[in-house]
Amino acid sequence: MENISKKRSNPLGRYNRLVPSTDKEKFWQIEYEYRPYSKHKTVWTCNYGWLLISQAKQEAQSCIYQFVIWKLESSEVINLPALNLKPNQIIVAGILLSPPGNPGSMVILYEENLHYIICYSFDDKQWTKRWFGKEIADIGHDKDEPGDTISQQCITYCDGKLYAATEAKGYLMVIEENRFNKNLKFRPLNCKLPASFSPCNNFSRNLLDFCGQLCWVEVSWGGVNEEDIIDIDVLKLELNGNRKKWVKVKSAEDGAFFISDNYAFSCPVNEPELKGGHIYLFQSKRFYKVNFIDKSFSASLPLQNLSEWGNSPFLAMRDLIRLCNQQGKPEYPISKLEDNNEATVNSLGDLPSDALGFIAKKLYGVDYNNFRLVCHNFRLVAPCIKWSEALLKLQSTSLSPWLVSRRGNSCATHCFMDPHSCSTYLIKIPECLLHGKVRYSKDGWLLICSPSFMLFYHPFTNNVIQLPEGVGARVHNRCWGYGLSSSPTSEDSVLVGNSFDFIYYFCRREGQWIQYHYPDLDGFKSNHNSPIYFDGAFYFLGRDGKVAVFRQNDGQNDGQVSWKILEELQSPCDSYCSNYILECGGNLLSVFVADQMVHIYKLNFTDPMTWEKVKSLENHALFVSPSSSFSVIPKMSDMENKVYFCKLYGKDIVYYCLSTDKFYTCGKKEVVADFHNTTEFLHSTWIEPR
């Protein structure tokens, strides 16, 4: 029988409590130091304000698990009977179906090696075990290979049902209790988990309940230390009779997702420090806040005061029975280029139409759009114009590269930000590109990819260059970093994409994709950044700072492709969180970014090759992002000797000044201490308006 204690005890000892902060300079703070009694204690789940905790004791012939249920608010502790398992049995997931004391309340555990479901009923007060290998083989359609099992992060209790999915092929099922004999039965849903199109091999995938709906959250990780969020998808399962379909979640204003190592949950957010439509998670000592509606995220600095123990800090919620209102909410609002609500103008509105038209002709870009938004009469004298016409009006104005990203839950609107004028432009893209993601930029062209197409799109002229279907889509599913030898309009252009084990390159003249296998796969740690075409070859900068060179036509090797790691060239920087490679003024540069500093180096090709520290960019400016990095000579002198990032502090772009060695915002020129609390949009990149 379980032992119930209502004393203010803590089965974990002292612990770190990571809570939202009211300080706008940071969105986390640590309240308590965590020192557990044992490094072998594990937090399995948090349901209804209760934590399920275990401690394992390995013996010669068995493994004894001691499970405890702890309610945070009241510090009530329920000690469950000891669970004896075989030495090779491993618990990998646990869930609490309902609060203790409720009729039918149970703890359900998942044992992976021997394929057992283990249940503890608070009514019967005992553990029961059930082997489910045959049922999983039947559901997974692998009768000849009964090795499939349940995915440990895909067990969740939603709307009164226990859902799970197979590990190998992701077949969904419902685990139900037989009313007559109390045994568990497995009912297939004839539906699979969403297909993943992420090229990363490090990701977290969770099946969980949100407002009574079954949801799927996938976060892909990459970058130098696997700490950068590369992509994120949140979908829900729609049931329409016998038809089941996964669709994107477009609105979640009243609730948020929380992802921990062993479990995930969702709950309503009614506090100003927490926001709906967000995912809060912890990875590699950093706390992340992700807006999955507009695909933006912020990351904290590494937490320094965490005790060194076996598991990451856990996330917990209060005792909340319902997650949020069951009624549907309006979709997340997005900015529109036009608004039919007229504004009252007391002065300009009294001017004659020819005077208003004269004023409109003197405006350009965002000022022209804002002029049209005032009222109907203003739109009559300032007709909607194409971007190609708008760019002609800007010939007398010096354009800097713009930061392009998607905003809101509409894929049809892309936002372009000018770091010099701090203006924002909204451009609607063709309907055929709605499901694509921006992966690269060069000479005003955007490489847009989806599971079904891959093409170049010029947002200022609406021109499209199609790439071969089929193969191109499969390349997109495997590659993350792309590079071009020249403008995509050139017949001699070569597009290169790198994955973990292959380089894919497309020669426009030949019109086909070619696959090249890394000859020394373990010798180069590929990064999730774009390579640079320099002096007839593509240069790749790895996660560890190593450089590799890929040549499509190597005259020294009978015209065959070649791949070489520059082993003698060591990384010039020891501590950094991201790095980039680009060309600047005829030199090959590497940029290493730490939380509070930027280091730039120039490659000296003399034997032996070395990196030389760059103290000044002189009249150049660098624009860096994971998808594309390049340099320009800005015509505005106040943009020289600076590095511009695809990060926002508030509503302003962040840049680094080499003259002062500090981060600033483009608009208010505020000093930014570090990248903490800055916002980055996924699939954002720099583009040169042309």
N, C-alpha and C positions, 0 to 999 in steps of 0.2 A: 504494500500500500504506500501511497505517497505521503510524505511528511510535509505538512503545511506550517509555515512560520510567517507570522505577521510582524516580526521584529524588523527594525530598520537595518537590515543586513544587506550585504552586497556580495554576491557569489563571485564577482570578478575582482574584488579588492578595489583600490583606487583606480580611476579610469580617466581617459581623455574624453571630454565632452565637446565635440565640435559643433558650435552653434552659430546661427546667423548674427552678424554684427550690425548695429545701428549706425556705425561709423561709415560714411560714404567712401572713405579711403580704403576700406577692406570689407570683404563680405564674409569673413570667418573670424573666429577667435576661440582660443582654448581656455576652458574654465578650470579643469582639474588635470592634474598629472596622473597618468595611468601606470600603475604597477600591479599587475595581476599576481595572484598567488602562484600560478603555474603558467608556463608558456604553452602548455598543451591544451588550454581551454579554448573552445571555439564557440562563436556566436553564429547560430544557424539561420535564424529568422527573427523578424519582428512582426507580430500580428496583434492587433487590438491592444497595443500598449504593452504586450508581453514579449520578453526575449526568451528564446530557447537556447540554452547553453549546455555544453557537454565537456567532460574531461575523460580522456581515455587512459587506461592503465593496461599496459601490455604484460601478459604473463606467458609462461611456457606453452600452455595448451589452450589459452583463450585470450580474448581481449575484452576487458570490462569497461563499459561505458556508463558513466554516471551523468544523467540528465537532470537539469534544473530549469524551472520556469520562473522568471523573475519579472515582476511588474515594476517599472521604473517609478511611476508616480507615488505608489504607496510602499514600495520596497517589500511587497509581499513575495515570499519565496515558496515554491512548491518543489520538493525533492521527489523525483520519480524513482521507482525501484531500479536497481542495477540491471543492466542489460548485458548478458553474456553472449559473445560472438566468437567465432573461430578466429585464429590469428590472422588469416588471410582475408577476412571480411572487413570492408572499409565503408564507413558511412560518408556519403558525399553530399547529402541534402536532407533537410528537415523542414517541416511545416506544421503550424498549429491551425487546425481547421476553424476553431471558434474559441472564445474565452473559456477558461476552466470554470465549471459550474453550469454552463449551458448544456442542455440535453444533446447527447451525441458528440460532445467535444472529444477530439482525438488529437494525438501527436502522430504524424506519419513520417517515417524515415525511409530513405532510399539507400540500399546497400548495393554497391556497384559490381564487385568482383564475382559474386555468386548469384546475382540478380534476385535480390529479395526486397519485398516491401515489408517494413516492420511497423506495426501500429501499437499505440498505447491508448486504451479507452479509459477515460475518467469515470465511466459508468462501471465497467468491469474491473478496473484497477489492475490490469495485467498487460504484458507485452504479448503480441501474437506475430508470427512470421509467415510470409507467403512467398513461395517461389513463383516467378512470373516469366521465366525464360521462354516457354512455349508461346504464351500470349504475345510477347514482344516480337517473336519471330513471325507469328501470323500477321500481326499488324504491319510490321516492316516489310512484309512480302519477301522474307529471306528464310524460307523453310529449310533450304539446303545449307544455309549458313546462319545458325542460331546464335551468332555472336553479338548481334545488335543489342543495345541496352537503352535505358532512358537517359536523356540528357539531363545533367544535374542542375542546370540553370533554367530548365524548362518544365518545372513542376510548380503549379500555382493553383490556388483556390479562388474561383471566380463565380459569382452569382449562384452560390450553393453547389457548385460542381468542382471536382478535382481534375484538372487538366494536366497532361504530360505529353512529351514528344520523344520519338526515338532519336538516338544519337547520330546514326549514320545517314539516314535519309530524311529525318524530320517529320515523320508521320505523326499526326495529332491523334490523341485518344482521350477518352473520359474514363476515369477510374471511379467506379461506383460500388456501393456496398449492397450485397444481396439482402433483401429484407427478411428472408426466411432462415438462411444459415449464417448470416453475418460475414460471409466470405466476400472478397473483393472480385469484381469482374471488370474486364477491360473492353471498352466499346470503341472501335475505330470511328473517326469522324470523316474518313475518306477525304482528308485534306492535309496538306503539308505546310510546314513553316515557310515563310517567305524566302524566295531565292536570294542569295547574297551576291551582289555585283561589286563587292569591295576587293581591290587588289591586295589588301593587307592580309597578313597572316596572324596579326595580333588584334583581337577584338573581344568585346564582351557582348553576349547575346542573352537576353532575358525575356521570358514569357511571364506576364503578370496581369493582374486585374487593375482596371481603371474605370471607376464609375459603373461597375457591373459589366464592362466590356473586356473581352480578351484582347490584350495588346502585346505587341512585339517591339522590343527596343534593341537596336544594334548600334554599338559604338565601335568604330575602327580607330586603332592607334598606330602611330608611326613617328617619324622624326628621329633625331639623334639618339634620344634616350627612351624611345617609345612613349613619350609624354605628350605628343601633339595629337589632337583629335583630327583625324583625316576625313572622316565622314560619319554621319549619324542618320538613322532612319527610325521613325516611330510609325507603326501601322496598327490597325485594329481589324478584327475579323468580323466581317458582315455576313449575317446569316439571312438568306432569302429562300425559305423553303429548303429544298435539298441543295441549293447552290450556296457555296461558301467562297468568299473572296476577301483577300487582304487589300485594304485601302489605306492611304496615308491619313494620319490624324491632322486635321486642319485647324482645330480649335481645342484648346485645353486651358481656358483662362482661369478656371477655379481650382485646378489641381496640378500637382507636380509629381515627378518620378524621383525616387531615391534608389541609387544602386550601390550596393556594398559587394564585398568579395564573394560571399556565399549566397546572397539573396538580393531581391529587389522588391520594392513596394511603392505604392502611390497613396497620396492623401490630399485632402483639401488644403488650400493655403489661404488663411485668413489673417495672416500677419504681414505687416509692411515689409519685413526683411525677406520674405519668401515670395516668389512670383509664380503665377500660373503659367503653364506652357513651358516649363523649364525642367531640366534634369540636373540633379545634384549628385555628384559622385566623387570618389576619392581614388587617385592613382598615383603611385610613385611619390608619395609625400606631398602631393599637390591636391588641392580641393578645386573642383571644376563646377562651374555653373553654365549650363548649356540651354540656350533658347532653341528648341527644336522646331519652332514655327518659322523663324527667319534664318535658321542655321548659323547662329552666332554663339560664341562662347567666351568666357573669361576664366582665367586660371590664377590661383594664388601663388605666392612665392613658396618654395619648399618649407614645410613645417619643420622647425628645428627642435621643438621640445617634446617630440614624441618619444616614448620609451621604446627600447628595442626589444620587440617580442615577436612571436611567430606570425601574427595576423595583423591586418590593417585595422585602423579604427573602424568601429561599427557605427551604423546609422540606425536610429530608432525613432518611432513616432508615438504620439499619445494614444489613448484609448478612444479610437474613432471607429464607430461601427460602419457608417456609410462614407464613402470617399468624397462624393460631391453630389450635387443636384442631378437627378436623372434626366431632367428636361434638357433638351438641346440648347446650346448657346449659339449666338451668331458667330460667324466665322471671323477670324482675326482680321481687324481692319487693315487695309493697305492704303498707301498714298496713291492718289490719282492725279493725273495731269490736269484734269478739268473738274470743276465743281459747279453744280447747277445752283447752289445757294448763292444768291447775289449779296454783295456787301454794299453798304451805303457809303458813297463817296461824296463829301460835301464840297470839295474844291475841284479836283480834276474832272469829275463827272459833269460839271457845268461848262467845260470847254467844248468848242465845236468839234465835230468829228474829224475834220482835216487836221486840226491841231493835235488831237489824240493820235491820229495816224502818223504824224511827224514824230511824235515822242516814241511811238512803238518802233519806228524804223531805226532809232538810235540805240535800241536795246538789243541784247543778244543773250543766248543761253538761258540760264535760270531766271534772269531779270525779265526776259521776254515772256517766259511761261507765267511768272508771278503777275505780270501785267494783265495777261489774259484771264487770270483767275479772279480779278476784281469783280467784274459784272458782265452781263450780256453785251452791253454796248461796247465794252473794251474788246471783247472777242470779235465783234463785227469789224473793227478797224485793224485788228491784229489777227489775221487768219492763221490757222495752224500751218506750220511749215515743216518740210522735211529736214532731217539733220544734215543732209548734204548741203542744203541751202543755208542752214544755220552756220555751218563751218565756213562757208564762203564769207559770211559777215565777220568771221573772226580772223580773217587774213591779216588785218592790221594789229591783231592782238596776239601776244606770244602765248601759245598753249603749252602747258606742261602735261606730262602723263597723268592720266586719271585712274582712280581706283574704282574698279567695277565689281559689284556684288549683287546678289539677289536679295530683295527685301520683302518682308511679309510672307504670307502663305501662297502668293501668286507667283508662279514661275514666269508669267508673261511680262513682268516688269523688272528691269535691271536698273540699278542705281549707279550713277557715275559721279564720283566726287573729285573736284579740282582742288589739290592741296594748296595752290597759290591763292586763288580767289575765295577758297572755302565755299564754293558753290556746289549745289547738288542738282543733278540732272536725272530725270527718269525717262527711260526709253523702253517702249514696248517692242518685244521681239516677236517674230512670226510664230503662229500657233504650232507649226511643225517642230519647233525647238523647245516646246514647253517642258519636256521631261529630260532635257539634256543638262549636263553640268559643265561648267567652264573648266578646262584642264590646262590651257596654255594660251599665251598671247605673243604675237609678233607682228610688227609693222601695221598695227591697227586691226589685225585679224584675231579672232578668238577661236580656239579649238574647242568644240562642244561635242560631248560624248554622251551616249546613253546605251542601255543594253541592246538597242536595235539600230543605232546609227552612229556615225562618226563623221564630222564635217568641219570645215572652216566657215566662219560667219563674220561678215564685216558689219558691225552695228550701225555705222554711219552712212553706209550706202545700201544696206540690205542685200548685198551680194553673198552668194553661197557657193562654196567649192565642195562638192561631194567627194568623199573617199569611198573606196570599194565596200559594199555592204557585206555582212556576214563575217569575213575575216577581221575587218576593222572593229566590229562590235566585240569579238572575242579578245582582240588585242586590248581594248579598253578594260575588259574585265580583269586583266592581269597586270596592266601597267599603271604606274602612278606618276612618273616623271617623263616629260616630253621635251624635245628640242628640235629646232628647224635649222637647216643650213642656210636658207635664204627665204625670201618672201614666198608664201604658198602659191602665188601666181606664177612663179618662175618654173619653167619646164625642168630645170636642173635641181629643184629643191628636193631635199631628203628629210623626212620626218622620222625621228627616232624615239622609241619608248622603251623604258627599262623596267623589268620585273625582277623577282628574286633569282630566277635561274636563266632567263633569256633576255636578249635584246631584240626588239622588233623594229624593223626599219622599212619605210615605204618610199620608194623612188617614184616620183611623179612621172618621169619619162617612161619607166617600165610599167607603171600602173598596177603594181602588186606589192603585197607585204612579204617580207622575208624574215625568217626566224634564225637567230644566231644564239647558240648555247655558250654560256660562260665557260671558258676552259679551266678557270681556277675559281670555282664558285665560292669556296671558303675563304679565299684570300681578299675579297672585297665586300664590305658591308654596305649594300646599296642604301641610299638615302631616299626620302620621299620628295626630293627637290628636282628641278629641271636641270639637265646638262646644258652646256654652252658650246656652240660651234665656234672654234677658234683655229685659225691657220690650217684649214683643211681637215680638221678632226673634231670629234665630239669629246669634251672633257667632262668627266663625272667626279663629283666630290662626295666621298663616302661619309658615313656616320662617324667614323673614327678619324676623319681628316685626311685619309689617303686619297690619292688622285689616280684615276684610270682613264685611258685614252682609247677611243673606238674610231677606227678609220674604215670607211666604206670601201674606198679604192686605194689600196696601199701599193704604190709603184714598186716597193721593195719585195712584194710578195705576190707577183704575177697578177696584180689587180684584184686579189682576194681581200676580204675584210680581215681586220686584225683587232685584237684586244690586248692591251698591255697595262699592267699595274705598275706605277712608278714607285717601286719598292724603296728606292734610295731617298725619296722625298717624304720626309716625316711631317706630321701635323705641326703647324706652328703654334697651336693653341691647345692648352690642356683642359680648360674648364669652359664649357659653353653649352647652351641649350638648343641652338640651331645654327646652321651654316649654309652658305650660298656661294655659287661660283658664277662669274660673269666677266665680260670684256669691258675694258674702260680705257680709252685713249690708246688703243693698240697694245695694251697689257692685259694679262690674265690675272684677275683679282679673286681672292677668297675673302668672304666676310663671315666672321665668327661672332655670334651674338650671345652674350651672357645676360643675366637678369638686370644688371646695372651698368653694362659696358659693352661697347662694340669695338672689335679688333679687325683691321683690314690689312691684307698682305698682298704683295705683288710677286709673281713667280719669275725668278731669275733663271733663264734657261741655260745659262753657262754651266759647264760640267765642273763640279756636281750641282744639280739643280737645288735651289733653296728658295724659301719664302722670305721676302724682305718686308719689314714693317712699313706701312704707309701712314704717314702722319697728316697728310693733307691731300685732298682730291683736287685742289686748285679750283679750276672753273667747271668741274664736273659735279653731277649729283647722281646718286645711286637710288634705284627703285627696286626693292627686293620683296619677293613673296615665294612661297613654296612652288607655285606653278610657273612663274617666270621672273627673271631678274635681268636688268639691263642698266646701262648708264646713258645719260644725255648731257649735253651742254646747254643748260637753261639760259634763255635770253634775259631772265630776271636774275639779277645778281644776288638777290637775297635768298635764292635757292641753291647757290653753289656751296660746295664742300659739306654736303649733308647727305644722310642716308634716310630714305623714306620707307616706312613699313606699312603693311596692310593691317594696321591696328588703330583703333580709335580710343581716345580718352574722352569720355562724354560723346560729343558729336564731332570732334576734331581729329584729324589724322596725326599720328605720332611720328616724329623724325628725330634723328640723332645728329648733333652738330659736332664735327671734329674739332672746331676751334675751341669749344668749351668742354667737350667730353660730357655732354648732358643731353637728356631727352627733353623734347619740347612738344607742344601742340601747335599745329599750323595756324589755328585761328587766334586764340587768345595769347599765344606765346607763353603758356604756362610751363613751368618746369615739372617734368614727370620723373619721379625718383626711379621708377623701374616699370616693367611691363605688367606688374600686378594691377588688377582691376582695369586693365584695358580690354577692349572687345575686338574679336577677330571674326570675320564672316567666312564660313567654309566656302571653298571654291571661288574665293575672291582673287583678283589679280590686277596687275597694272597694265594699262593699254595706252598706246600713243594715238591720240586723235589725228586721223589723216583723211 
